[in-house]
Amino acid sequence: MPEINIQNLLLAGCHFGHITRRWNPKMKKYIFMERNGIHIIDLNKTAQLLTQATDEVSRITRQGGTILFVGTKKQAKDIIKIEANRCGMPYVTERWLGGTLTNFITIKKSIKRLKNLEKKATDGTYDMVSKKEILTIEREKEKLERVLGGIRDMAHLPESLYLVDAKKEDIAIREANRLGIPVIAILDTNCDPDLVDFPIPSNDDAFKAINLITHTIAEAVIEGKAGQTEFSAAVQKEGNEKEVSESGKKYKEEEYATDEEIRTELRDQ
């Protein structure tokens, strides 16, 4: 994983916030100073919080979890797509569809529709329909691919979201908060840190800043996935060694539905 240090953050321009009149007072604790009408972000805190975020990402992916990368602003789209593909995670770079998380069952149906349309292009269907019908199918397929292509292989709700610009991606954050899905996000000085579980205070407009932080998050994903085998072996060993006994009575964990079981139920729909 790339070294997280203040010099790298400085060179990427992570310290430049927004003009002072556009700030959110809740970001005050992450601001170092004001200079020429612009807030300067405290990079010591950025480095510290980025480290905490990467630790969380590695922990989640080490356990086989999924991180959904989100960045729909112009400066972030290509970076999000490239880094998410590099580390094997789903992504959203076009407009966030309302209900992507909170109505995931419907989203899965749309993904299934996309895959069926793609199948028609190769199973001989085009040989049996008119050019007009082919054009209609292609247009629908392109539209679905544009908005759902990045999550087409996301079989269940993600364990966490990583996103660029918490202010712009407020709908995604609200959906994640509603479902109790942790949010990791780059926050500029105009954002509300209370809505995010793992804030990363930084310039969220500069290409270099977005690229550095997103690349670092992707490296944490790769590092975590590399440790999955080790984690699985440790869990299996612990399970083999654990003996459950209390006055000869074994309590069934399935007696009550836990949050995790509810999440699993949603995944299997």
PAZAPA-4460 file (N, C-alpha, C; in steps of 0.05 Angstrom, whole numbers, plus 32768, in hexadecimal, padded with zeros to 4 digits):
% residues 269
    n_x    n_y    n_z   ca_x   ca_y   ca_z    c_x    c_y    c_z   seq   type   mol
   8011   7FE8   8000   8000   8000   8000   8012   8019   8000     1      M     A
   800B   802D   7FF0   801B   8046   7FEF   801E   8052   800B     2      P     A
   8035   805D   8010   803A   8069   802A   8028   8082   802E     3      E     A
   801A   8083   8044   8009   809A   804A   8019   80AE   805A     4      I     A
   8022   80C3   804C   8030   80D8   805B   8028   80F4   8051     5      N     A
   802E   8107   8061   8025   8122   805C   8030   812D   8042     6      I     A
   8049   8126   803C   8056   8130   8024   8047   8128   800B     7      Q     A
   803E   810F   8009   802F   8105   7FF2   8014   8114   7FF0     8      N     A
   8007   8117   8007   7FEE   8125   8008   7FF1   8142   7FFF     9      L     A
   8007   814F   8008   800C   816B   8001   8011   816D   7FE3    10      L     A
   8021   815C   7FD7   8027   815D   7FBB   800E   8159   7FAA    11      L     A
   7FFB   8149   7FB4   7FE2   8144   7FA6   7FCE   815A   7FA9    12      A     A
   7FD4   816E   7FBA   7FC1   8184   7FBF   7FA9   817D   7FD0    13      G     A
   7FAD   8169   7FE1   7F97   8161   7FF2   7F8F   8176   8007    14      C     A
   7FA1   8189   800C   7F9D   819D   8021   7F8B   81B4   8019    15      H     A
   7F86   81B7   7FFF   7F75   81CE   7FF6   7F58   81C8   7FFA    16      F     A
   7F4B   81D8   800C   7F2E   81D6   800F   7F1F   81E9   7FFE    17      G     A
   7F06   81EE   8004   7EF6   8201   7FF4   7EFA   821D   7FFF    18      H     A
   7EEF   8231   7FF1   7EEF   824C   7FFB   7EE0   824D   8016    19      I     A
   7EE9   825F   8027   7EDF   825F   8043   7EC1   8262   8046    20      T     A
   7EB4   8270   8034   7E97   8275   8036   7E87   825C   802F    21      R     A
   7E94   8248   8024   7E85   822F   801D   7E8A   8219   8030    22      R     A
   7E95   821F   8047   7E9D   8209   8059   7E85   81FF   806A    23      W     A
   7E89   81E7   8074   7E76   81DC   8088   7E84   81DD   80A3    24      N     A
   7E79   81EC   80B6   7E86   81EF   80D1   7E8D   81D5   80DE    25      P     A
   7E80   81BF   80D7   7E86   81A5   80E3   7EA2   819B   80DB    26      K     A
   7EAD   81A7   80C5   7EC7   819F   80BC   7EDD   81AF   80CA    27      M     A
   7ED6   81C0   80DC   7EEA   81D1   80E9   7F02   81C2   80F5    28      K     A
   7EFC   81AB   8101   7F11   819B   810F   7F25   8190   80FB    29      K     A
   7F1F   8190   80E1   7F31   8186   80CD   7F40   819C   80BE    30      Y     A
   7F3A   81B5   80C5   7F46   81CC   80B7   7F5E   81D7   80C6    31      I     A
   7F74   81DA   80B8   7F8D   81E4   80C4   7F8D   8203   80C6    32      F     A
   7F85   8210   80B0   7F86   822D   80B0   7F76   8237   8098    33      M     A
   7F74   8252   8097   7F67   825F   8080   7F7D   826F   8072    34      E     A
   7F7E   826D   8057   7F93   827C   8048   7F87   8286   802E    35      R     A
   7F88   82A0   802B   7F7E   82AD   8012   7F61   82A5   800C    36      N     A
   7F51   82A4   8021   7F35   829D   801E   7F2E   8280   8019    37      G     A
   7F42   826F   801D   7F3F   8252   8019   7F46   8243   8033    38      I     A
   7F36   822F   803A   7F3D   821F   8051   7F53   820B   804A    39      H     A
   7F66   8208   805B   7F7C   81F5   8058   7F77   81DD   806B    40      I     A
   7F76   81C5   805F   7F70   81AD   806F   7F88   81A4   807E    41      I     A
   7F85   819A   8096   7F9A   8190   80A7   7FA2   8174   809D    42      D     A
   7FB9   8173   808F   7FC1   8159   8083   7FCA   8145   8098    43      L     A
   7FD1   814E   80AF   7FD7   813A   80C5   7FBF   8129   80CA    44      N     A
   7FA8   8137   80CC   7F8F   8128   80D1   7F86   8118   80B8    45      K     A
   7F8C   8123   80A1   7F86   8113   8088   7F95   80F9   8088    46      T     A
   7FAF   80FA   808E   7FBF   80E2   808E   7FB6   80CE   80A3    47      A     A
   7FAF   80D9   80BA   7FA6   80C7   80D0   7F8B   80BA   80C8    48      Q     A
   7F79   80C9   80BE   7F5E   80BE   80B7   7F5F   80AC   809E    49      L     A
   7F71   80B2   808C   7F74   80A1   8074   7F7F   8086   807D    50      L     A
   7F91   8086   8090   7F9C   806D   809B   7F85   805C   80A8    51      T     A
   7F74   806A   80B7   7F5E   805C   80C4   7F4B   8050   80AF    52      Q     A
   7F47   805F   8099   7F35   8056   8084   7F41   803E   8076    53      A     A
   7F5B   803E   8070   7F67   8028   8062   7F68   800F   8074    54      T     A
   7F6B   8013   808E   7F6A   7FFC   80A1   7F4E   7FEF   80A0    55      D     A
   7F3A   8000   809F   7F1E   7FF5   809D   7F19   7FE7   8083    56      E     A
   7F23   7FF2   806D   7F20   7FE6   8053   7F2D   7FCA   8052    57      V     A
   7F46   7FC9   805C   7F55   7FB0   805D   7F46   7F9B   806E    58      S     A
   7F3B   7FA4   8085   7F2D   7F92   8097   7F15   7F86   8089    59      R     A
   7F05   7F97   807B   7EED   7F8E   806E   7EF4   7F7B   8057    60      I     A
   7F06   7F82   8046   7F0D   7F71   802F   7F1B   7F57   8038    61      T     A
   7F2A   7F58   804E   7F37   7F41   8058   7F23   7F2B   8060    62      R     A
   7F0B   7F35   8068   7EF6   7F23   8070   7EE3   7F1C   8059    63      Q     A
   7EEC   7F24   8040   7EDC   7F1E   8029   7EC6   7F32   8022    64      G     A
   7EC7   7F49   802F   7EB3   7F5D   802B   7EB7   7F6E   8012    65      G     A
   7EA2   7F7D   800B   7EA2   7F8D   7FF2   7EA1   7FAB   7FF9    66      T     A
   7EB2   7FBA   7FEB   7EB2   7FD7   7FED   7EA7   7FE3   7FD3    67      I     A
   7E91   7FF2   7FD4   7E86   7FFE   7FBC   7E93   801A   7FB9    68      L     A
   7EA1   801D   7FA2   7EAE   8037   7F9C   7E99   8049   7F8E    69      F     A
   7E97   8062   7F97   7E84   8075   7F8B   7E91   808F   7F86    70      V     A
   7E8E   8099   7F6D   7E99   80B3   7F65   7E8C   80BC   7F4B    71      G     A
   7E78   80CD   7F4C   7E6A   80D4   7F34   7E72   80F0   7F29    72      T     A
   7E83   80FF   7F37   7E8B   8119   7F2D   7EA0   8114   7F18    73      K     A
   7EA3   8128   7F06   7EB4   8125   7EEE   7ED0   811D   7EF5    74      K     A
   7EDC   812B   7F0A   7EF8   8126   7F11   7EFD   810A   7F1C    75      Q     A
   7EE8   80FD   7F26   7EEB   80E4   7F34   7EE4   80CB   7F24    76      A     A
   7ED4   80CF   7F0F   7EC9   80B8   7F00   7EDE   80A4   7EF7    77      K     A
   7EF1   80AD   7EE8   7F06   809B   7EDD   7F16   808E   7EF2    78      D     A
   7F1D   809E   7F07   7F2E   8093   7F1D   7F1F   807D   7F2B    79      I     A
   7F06   8082   7F32   7EF6   806E   7F40   7EF4   8054   7F2F    80      I     A
   7EEE   8057   7F16   7EEB   803F   7F05   7F05   8030   7F03    81      K     A
   7F1B   803E   7EFE   7F35   8030   7EFB   7F3D   8022   7F15    82      I     A
   7F3C   8030   7F2B   7F45   8025   7F45   7F32   800F   7F4E    83      E     A
   7F18   8012   7F4A   7F05   7FFD   7F52   7F0A   7FE3   7F42    84      A     A
   7F0E   7FE6   7F28   7F14   7FCF   7F17   7F2F   7FC2   7F1F    85      N     A
   7F42   7FD3   7F26   7F5D   7FC9   7F2D   7F5C   7FB7   7F46    86      R     A
   7F4B   7FBF   7F59   7F4A   7FB0   7F72   7F32   7F9D   7F73    87      C     A
   7F23   7F9B   7F5D   7F0D   7F88   7F5B   7EF4   7F8F   7F6C    88      G     A
   7EED   7FA8   7F6D   7ED6   7FB1   7F7C   7EC1   7FBE   7F6A    89      M     A
   7EA8   7FBE   7F71   7E93   7FCB   7F61   7E95   7FE9   7F64    90      P     A
   7E89   7FF7   7F51   7E8B   8014   7F51   7E72   8021   7F44    91      Y     A
   7E6E   803A   7F4B   7E5A   804B   7F3F   7E67   8065   7F36    92      V     A
   7E66   806B   7F1C   7E72   8084   7F12   7E5E   8096   7F04    93      T     A
   7E46   808B   7EFF   7E31   809B   7EF3   7E1E   80A4   7F09    94      E     A
   7E08   80B0   7F02   7DF5   80BA   7F16   7DED   80A3   7F29    95      R     A
   7DEE   80A9   7F43   7DE5   8095   7F56   7DC7   8091   7F54    96      W     A
   7DBF   8078   7F4F   7DA3   8071   7F4D   7D97   806F   7F69    97      L     A
   7D82   807E   7F6E   7D75   807C   7F88   7D6B   805F   7F8D    98      G     A
   7D72   8054   7FA4   7D6B   8039   7FAA   7D80   8024   7FA3    99      G     A
   7D97   802E   7F9A   7DAD   801B   7F93   7DB3   8009   7FAB   100      T     A
   7DB1   8014   7FC3   7DB6   8003   7FDB   7D9B   7FFC   7FE8   101      L     A
   7D8A   8010   7FEC   7D71   800B   7FFC   7D5D   7FFB   7FEC   102      T     A
   7D5F   7FF9   7FD2   7D4D   7FE9   7FC2   7D5E   7FD7   7FB0   103      N     A
   7D71   7FC9   7FBC   7D84   7FBA   7FAD   7D77   7FA3   7F9D   104      F     A
   7D61   7F98   7FA7   7D54   7F82   7F9A   7D4B   7F8B   7F7E   105      I     A
   7D40   7FA4   7F7C   7D38   7FAE   7F62   7D50   7FB4   7F50   106      T     A
   7D66   7FBD   7F5C   7D7E   7FC2   7F4D   7D89   7FA8   7F41   107      I     A
   7D87   7F92   7F50   7D90   7F78   7F47   7D7F   7F6F   7F2F   108      K     A
   7D66   7F76   7F2F   7D55   7F6E   7F19   7D5D   7F7E   7EFF   109      K     A
   7D65   7F97   7F03   7D6F   7FA6   7EEC   7D89   7F9B   7EE1   110      S     A
   7D9A   7F92   7EF4   7DB4   7F86   7EEC   7DAE   7F6C   7EDC   111      I     A
   7D9B   7F5D   7EE5   7D93   7F44   7ED7   7D89   7F4B   7EBB   112      K     A
   7D7A   7F61   7EB9   7D70   7F6A   7E9F   7D87   7F71   7E8D   113      R     A
   7D9B   7F7F   7E97   7DB2   7F86   7E88   7DC0   7F6D   7E7D   114      L     A
   7DC4   7F59   7E8E   7DD2   7F41   7E85   7DC2   7F32   7E70   115      K     A
   7DA7   7F32   7E73   7D96   7F25   7E5F   7D98   7F33   7E44   116      N     A
   7D9A   7F4E   7E44   7D9D   7F5D   7E2B   7DB8   7F57   7E1E   117      L     A
   7DCC   7F55   7E2E   7DE7   7F4E   7E24   7DE7   7F32   7E17   118      E     A
   7DD8   7F21   7E23   7DD7   7F05   7E19   7DCA   7F04   7DFD   119      K     A
   7DB6   7F16   7DF9   7DA8   7F17   7DDF   7DBB   7F1D   7DC8   120      K     A
   7DD0   7F2C   7DCE   7DE3   7F34   7DB9   7DF4   7F1C   7DB0   121      A     A
   7DF4   7F07   7DBF   7E05   7EF0   7DB8   7DF6   7ED5   7DB4   122      T     A
   7DDD   7ED5   7DBB   7DCF   7EBB   7DBA   7DBE   7EB7   7DA1   123      D     A
   7DC1   7EC9   7D8D   7DB2   7EC6   7D74   7D99   7ED6   7D73   124      G     A
   7D92   7EE4   7D89   7D79   7EF3   7D8A   7D78   7F09   7D74   125      T     A
   7D8F   7F15   7D6F   7D91   7F2B   7D5C   7D8B   7F21   7D3F   126      Y     A
   7D8F   7F07   7D3B   7D89   7EFD   7D20   7D6B   7EF9   7D1B   127      D     A
   7D5C   7EFB   7D30   7D3F   7EF6   7D2E   7D2E   7F0F   7D31   128      M     A
   7D3A   7F26   7D36   7D2B   7F3E   7D3A   7D33   7F54   7D26   129      V     A
   7D23   7F68   7D24   7D29   7F7E   7D11   7D3F   7F90   7D1B   130      S     A
   7D4A   7FA0   7D08   7D5F   7FB3   7D10   7D55   7FC7   7D24   131      K     A
   7D3C   7FCE   7D22   7D30   7FE1   7D35   7D30   7FD5   7D51   132      K     A
   7D28   7FBC   7D53   7D28   7FAF   7D6D   7D44   7FAC   7D79   133      E     A
   7D57   7FA6   7D67   7D73   7FA4   7D70   7D7C   7FBF   7D7B   134      I     A
   7D75   7FD5   7D6E   7D7D   7FEF   7D76   7D71   7FF6   7D92   135      L     A
   7D58   7FEE   7D95   7D4B   7FF3   7DAF   7D58   7FE3   7DC6   136      T     A
   7D5F   7FCA   7DC0   7D6D   7FB9   7DD4   7D88   7FC5   7DDB   137      I     A
   7D97   7FCE   7DC6   7DB2   7FD9   7DCA   7DB1   7FF3   7DDB   138      E     A
   7D9D   8004   7DD6   7D9A   801D   7DE5   7D95   8017   7E02   139      R     A
   7D83   8004   7E07   7D7D   7FFD   7E23   7D95   7FF1   7E31   140      E     A
   7DA3   7FE0   7E22   7DBB   7FD3   7E2D   7DD0   7FE8   7E34   141      K     A
   7DD5   7FFB   7E22   7DE9   800F   7E27   7DE2   8021   7E3F   142      E     A
   7DC8   8027   7E42   7DBF   8037   7E59   7DC3   8028   7E73   143      K     A
   7DBC   800F   7E74   7DBF   7FFF   7E8C   7DDD   7FFB   7E93   144      L     A
   7DED   7FF7   7E7E   7E09   7FF2   7E82   7E16   800B   7E8D   145      E     A
   7E0D   8022   7E84   7E19   803C   7E8E   7E14   8040   7EAB   146      R     A
   7DFD   8039   7EB5   7DF6   803F   7ED1   7DFB   8027   7EE4   147      V     A
   7DFB   800F   7ED9   7DFD   7FF7   7EE9   7E16   7FE6   7EE4   148      L     A
   7E24   7FED   7ECF   7E3B   7FDC   7EC8   7E4F   7FD8   7EDE   149      G     A
   7E54   7FEC   7EEE   7E67   7FEA   7F04   7E5F   7FD8   7F1B   150      G     A
   7E45   7FD3   7F1D   7E3B   7FC2   7F34   7E2E   7FA9   7F29   151      I     A
   7E32   7FA2   7F11   7E25   7F8B   7F05   7E2C   7F71   7F13   152      R     A
   7E43   7F6F   7F1F   7E4C   7F57   7F2C   7E4A   7F59   7F4B   153      D     A
   7E3D   7F6E   7F55   7E3A   7F72   7F72   7E21   7F62   7F7A   154      M     A
   7E26   7F4A   7F85   7E10   7F37   7F8B   7E01   7F3E   7FA4   155      A     A
   7E0C   7F4F   7FB5   7DFF   7F56   7FCF   7E07   7F72   7FD7   156      H     A
   7DFA   7F7C   7FEB   7E00   7F97   7FF5   7E1D   7F98   7FFE   157      L     A
   7E2B   7FAE   7FF9   7E47   7FB1   8000   7E4A   7FB3   801E   158      P     A
   7E61   7FAC   8028   7E67   7FAF   8045   7E6F   7FCC   804B   159      E     A
   7E77   7FDB   8037   7E7E   7FF7   803B   7E7E   8007   8021   160      S     A
   7E7C   8021   8023   7E7E   8033   800C   7E97   8044   800E   161      L     A
   7EA5   8047   7FF8   7EBA   805B   7FF6   7EB1   806F   7FE1   162      Y     A
   7EB0   8088   7FE8   7EA7   809C   7FD4   7EB7   80B6   7FD4   163      L     A
   7EB6   80C3   7FBE   7EC4   80DD   7FBA   7EAF   80F3   7FBB   164      V     A
   7EB2   8106   7FCC   7EA0   811D   7FCF   7E86   8115   7FDD   165      D     A
   7E86   8116   7FF7   7E6F   810F   8007   7E57   8121   8002   166      A     A
   7E5C   813A   7FFA   7E46   814C   7FF5   7E37   8145   7FDC   167      K     A
   7E46   813E   7FC7   7E39   8136   7FAE   7E2B   811B   7FB0   168      K     A
   7E37   8109   7FBE   7E2C   80EE   7FC0   7E1A   80EA   7FD9   169      E     A
   7E0B   80FF   7FDF   7DFB   80FE   7FF8   7DE5   80E9   7FF7   170      D     A
   7DDA   80E3   7FE0   7DC5   80CE   7FDE   7DD1   80B3   7FE5   171      I     A
   7DE8   80AD   7FDA   7DF5   8094   7FE0   7DFB   8091   7FFE   172      A     A
   7E04   80A7   800A   7E0A   80A7   8027   7DF1   80A3   8037   173      I     A
   7DDB   80B0   8030   7DC2   80AC   803F   7DB8   808F   803D   174      R     A
   7DBB   8083   8026   7DB2   8067   8023   7DC4   8055   8034   175      E     A
   7DDE   805A   8034   7DF0   804A   8044   7DEB   804D   8061   176      A     A
   7DE6   8066   806A   7DE0   806B   8086   7DC7   805D   808F   177      N     A
   7DB3   805D   807E   7D9A   8050   8084   7D9D   8032   8088   178      R     A
   7DB0   8026   8079   7DB4   8009   807B   7DCA   8001   808E   179      L     A
   7DD7   8015   809A   7DED   8010   80AC   7E07   8007   809F   180      G     A
   7E0A   800F   8086   7E22   8009   8076   7E37   801F   807B   181      I     A
   7E4E   8018   8085   7E63   802D   808B   7E6B   803C   8071   182      P     A
   7E70   8055   8075   7E78   8066   805E   7E94   8071   8063   183      V     A
   7EA5   806E   804F   7EC0   807A   804E   7EBF   808F   8038   184      I     A
   7EC7   80A7   803E   7EC4   80BC   802A   7ED9   80D2   802C   185      A     A
   7EE0   80DD   8014   7EF0   80F5   8013   7EDE   810D   8019   186      I     A
   7EE5   811D   802D   7ED5   8134   8035   7EE4   814D   8031   187      L     A
   7EDA   815F   8021   7EE5   817A   801E   7ED9   818B   8034   188      D     A
   7EE1   81A4   8035   7ED9   81B6   804C   7EBC   81BE   804B   189      T     A
   7EAD   81B6   8036   7E91   81BD   8034   7E7F   81A5   803B   190      N     A
   7E8A   8190   8045   7E7B   8177   804A   7E74   8174   8068   191      C     A
   7E61   8162   806D   7E58   815C   8088   7E65   8142   8091   192      D     A
   7E79   8142   80A3   7E86   812A   80AC   7E75   8118   80BD   193      P     A
   7E5F   8122   80C8   7E4E   8112   80D9   7E40   80FC   80CA   194      D     A
   7E3F   80FE   80B0   7E30   80EA   80A0   7E42   80D3   8097   195      L     A
   7E5C   80D5   809E   7E70   80C2   8094   7E7E   80B4   80AC   196      V     A
   7E82   809A   80A9   7E8E   808A   80BE   7EAD   808D   80BE   197      D     A
   7EB8   808F   80A6   7ED6   8092   80A4   7EDC   80A9   8091   198      F     A
   7EDC   80C1   809C   7EE2   80D9   808C   7EFF   80DB   8084   199      P     A
   7F04   80E4   806C   7F1F   80EA   8063   7F20   8107   805A   200      I     A
   7F26   811A   806B   7F26   8136   8063   7F3B   813C   804E   201      P     A
   7F32   8146   8037   7F44   814B   8021   7F36   815B   800B   202      S     A
   7F46   8167   7FFA   7F3C   8173   7FE1   7F2E   815D   7FD1   203      N     A
   7F14   8161   7FCA   7F06   814D   7FBB   7F01   8156   7F9E   204      D     A
   7F0F   816A   7F95   7F0C   8174   7F7A   7F25   816F   7F68   205      D     A
   7F3C   816F   7F75   7F55   816C   7F65   7F5A   814F   7F5D   206      A     A
   7F61   814B   7F44   7F65   8130   7F3A   7F7B   8121   7F4A   207      F     A
   7F91   812F   7F4F   7FA7   8121   7F5D   7F9F   8119   7F79   208      K     A
   7F90   8129   7F87   7F87   8123   7FA2   7F74   810B   7FA2   209      A     A
   7F61   810B   7F90   7F4E   80F5   7F8D   7F5C   80DC   7F86   210      I     A
   7F6F   80DE   7F73   7F7E   80C6   7F6A   7F8F   80BA   7F80   211      N     A
   7F9D   80CB   7F8F   7FAE   80C1   7FA5   7F9E   80B2   7FBA   212      L     A
   7F88   80BE   7FC3   7F79   80B1   7FD8   7F6A   8098   7FCE   213      I     A
   7F5F   8099   7FB6   7F51   8082   7FAB   7F64   806B   7FA6   214      T     A
   7F7B   8072   7F9C   7F90   805D   7F97   7F98   8050   7FB1   215      H     A
   7F9A   8060   7FC6   7FA1   8055   7FE0   7F8B   8043   7FEB   216      T     A
   7F72   804A   7FE8   7F5C   8039   7FF0   7F5C   801F   7FE0   217      I     A
   7F61   8021   7FC6   7F62   8009   7FB5   7F78   7FF6   7FBE   218      A     A
   7F8F   8001   7FC5   7FA5   7FF1   7FCF   7F9E   7FE3   7FE9   219      E     A
   7F8F   7FF0   7FF9   7F86   7FE4   8012   7F73   7FCC   800D   220      A     A
   7F62   7FCF   7FF8   7F51   7FB9   7FF0   7F62   7FA1   7FE7   221      V     A
   7F76   7FA6   7FD6   7F87   7F91   7FCC   7F96   7F83   7FE3   222      I     A
   7F9F   7F93   7FF6   7FAD   7F88   800D   7F9B   7F77   801E   223      E     A
   7F82   7F80   8021   7F6F   7F71   8031   7F67   7F57   8023   224      G     A
   7F63   7F58   8009   7F5C   7F3F   7FFA   7F72   7F2B   7FFB   225      K     A
   7F8B   7F35   7FFC   7FA2   7F22   7FFD   7FA2   7F13   8017   226      A     A
   7F96   7F1E   802C   7F96   7F11   8046   7F7E   7F00   804B   227      G     A
   7F6D   7EFC   8037   7F54   7EED   803B   7F5A   7ED0   8043   228      Q     A
   7F6D   7EC4   8036   7F74   7EA7   803B   7F7C   7EA4   8058   229      T     A
   7F8E   7EB6   8061   7F97   7EB5   807C   7F80   7EB9   8090   230      E     A
   7F6F   7ECC   808A   7F58   7ED1   809C   7F45   7EB9   809D   231      F     A
   7F40   7EAC   8086   7F2E   7E95   8085   7F39   7E7E   8096   232      S     A
   7F54   7E7A   8094   7F60   7E65   80A3   7F5E   7E6A   80C1   233      A     A
   7F62   7E83   80C8   7F60   7E8A   80E5   7F44   7E86   80F0   234      A     A
   7F30   7E8D   80E0   7F14   7E89   80E8   7F0D   7E6C   80EB   235      V     A
   7F17   7E5C   80D8   7F12   7E3F   80D9   7F1F   7E32   80F1   236      Q     A
   7F37   7E3A   80F7   7F45   7E30   810E   7F37   7E37   8128   237      K     A
   7F2E   7E50   8129   7F1F   7E59   8141   7F05   7E49   8144   238      E     A
   7EF8   7E44   812E   7EDF   7E35   812F   7EE3   7E18   8138   239      G     A
   7EF9   7E0C   812F   7EFF   7DF0   8136   7F06   7DEE   8154   240      N     A
   7F12   7E03   815F   7F1B   7E02   817B   7F05   7E0A   818F   241      E     A
   7EF1   7E18   8185   7EDC   7E22   8197   7EC8   7E0D   819E   242      K     A
   7EC3   7E0A   81B8   7EAF   7DF7   81C2   7E99   7E07   81D0   243      E     A
   7E81   7E03   81C7   7E6A   7E11   81D3   7E5B   7DFE   81E6   244      V     A
   7E5C   7E05   8200   7E4F   7DF4   8213   7E47   7E04   822C   245      S     A
   7E2E   7E03   8233   7E25   7E11   824B   7E0F   7E00   8258   246      E     A
   7E17   7DF1   826D   7E04   7DDE   827B   7DF7   7DCB   8267   247      S     A
   7E07   7DC3   8253   7DFD   7DB0   8240   7DEA   7DBB   822C   248      G     A
   7DE5   7DD5   822D   7DD2   7DE2   821B   7DE0   7DF2   8205   249      K     A
   7DD8   7DEE   81EC   7DE3   7DFD   81D6   7DCE   7E11   81CC   250      K     A
   7DD7   7E29   81CC   7DC5   7E3E   81C3   7DC7   7E42   81A5   251      Y     A
   7DB1   7E43   8197   7DB1   7E46   817A   7DB2   7E64   8173   252      K     A
   7DC6   7E6C   8164   7DC9   7E88   815D   7DB3   7E91   814A   253      E     A
   7DA7   7E7D   813C   7D93   7E85   8128   7D78   7E8B   8135   254      E     A
   7D76   7E89   8150   7D5D   7E8D   815D   7D52   7EA9   8159   255      E     A
   7D65   7EBC   8157   7D5D   7ED8   8151   7D6C   7EE2   8139   256      Y     A
   7D5F   7EF2   8129   7D6C   7EFC   8111   7D7E   7F13   8118   257      A     A
   7D98   7F10   8111   7DAB   7F25   8116   7DAC   7F38   80FE   258      T     A
   7DB9   7F4F   8102   7DBC   7F61   80EB   7DCA   7F54   80D4   259      D     A
   7DDF   7F43   80DA   7DED   7F36   80C5   7DDC   7F22   80B6   260      E     A
   7DCA   7F14   80C4   7DB8   7F01   80B7   7DA4   7F10   80A5   261      E     A
   7D9B   7F27   80AE   7D89   7F37   809D   7D98   7F40   8084   262      I     A
   7DB1   7F48   8087   7DC1   7F50   806F   7DC4   7F38   805C   263      R     A
   7DC9   7F20   8068   7DCC   7F08   8058   7DB2   7F02   8049   264      T     A
   7D9C   7F06   8057   7D82   7F01   804A   7D7E   7F13   8032   265      E     A
   7D86   7F2C   8034   7D84   7F3F   801E   7D96   7F36   8007   266      L     A
   7DAE   7F2C   800E   7DC1   7F23   7FF9   7DB6   7F0C   7FE9   267      R     A
   7DA6   7EFB   7FF6   7D9D   7EE3   7FE8   7D84   7EE7   7FD8   268      D     A
   7D79   7EFF   7FD9   7D60   7F04   7FCB   7D64   7F02   7FAD   269      Q     A
***
